[in-house]
Amino acid sequence: MVGLDALLSVIENPARRKILEALAREPHYPLQLSKELGMSQQAVMKHLRVLESCGLVKSYREESDLGGPKRNKYYPTVNFTIVVDVGTNIFHAELTTREHEPSPGPGEEVKAAEARASDLRDRMREIDDKLLQIQRQREELIEEKESIMEEVSRFTSGLQDYQARRAMYEFISRPNLDPREIARELSLRDEVVLRYIRQWLEE
């Protein structure tokens, strides 16, 4: 699959998002998508080619239920999550993928169909409630991160050296990076970043 920047440029298109939403429910023929989404089949095919070139969808050949020639049926092939945090003194964008590709072929057994619909609905409600709780906890942590970075901004506002301010920002906001990695990120010499950090820690 493509990286974050390319992926964002693909799914920023509302029509492509609608196509992905329909395919997430079940595989579709282009003609089905055209009728459901109110788009011309030519436009649908154009969007499907973009999605397929980025590895977001695939197709397989299936016999027509009307006795016509075989047709391509499309389905999504990747599971991913995009998280973007933007706030005062904080910016973070991350793409995470989950390894799972559905098998869309005809005659696929669906185990969930053996369960009662009410049980599945109840379980879905539990999952949604847990996700909402996690989202609220995440928002609280993001607010705390913003507060920390506001404090860093106050500490570094008196520094005249722009690179020193950048080094301090990276040093606090990305604690998993050591000073040498920060130096590479900022295209600075190791000793320069180390000097900035020592001076800041001694104040």
Long-range contacts (C-beta under 8 A, 24 or more apart in sequence): 1-54, 1-55, 1-56, 1-78, 1-80, 1-97, 2-54, 2-55, 3-95, 4-82, 4-93, 4-94, 4-95, 6-54, 7-54, 7-80, 7-82, 7-95, 8-82, 10-50, 10-51, 10-54, 10-56, 13-47, 15-39, 15-43, 15-47, 16-47, 16-50, 16-51, 19-44, 19-47, 19-48, 19-51, 20-51, 20-56, 20-57, 20-76, 23-57, 23-74, 23-75, 23-76, 24-76, 27-60, 27-73, 27-74, 27-75, 27-104, 28-73, 28-74, 29-71, 29-72, 29-73, 29-74, 30-72, 30-74, 31-71, 33-74, 48-74, 58-104, 60-104, 60-105, 62-106, 73-104, 75-102, 75-104, 76-102, 77-101, 77-102, 85-142, 85-145, 87-142, 87-146, 88-146, 88-149, 88-150, 89-146, 89-149, 89-150, 89-152, 89-153, 89-169, 90-142, 90-145, 90-146, 90-149, 90-173, 145-173, 148-172, 149-173, 155-200, 155-203, 156-200, 161-196, 163-188, 163-192, 163-196, 164-196, 164-199, 164-200, 167-192, 167-193, 167-196, 167-197, 168-196, 168-197, 168-200, 171-196, 171-197, 171-200
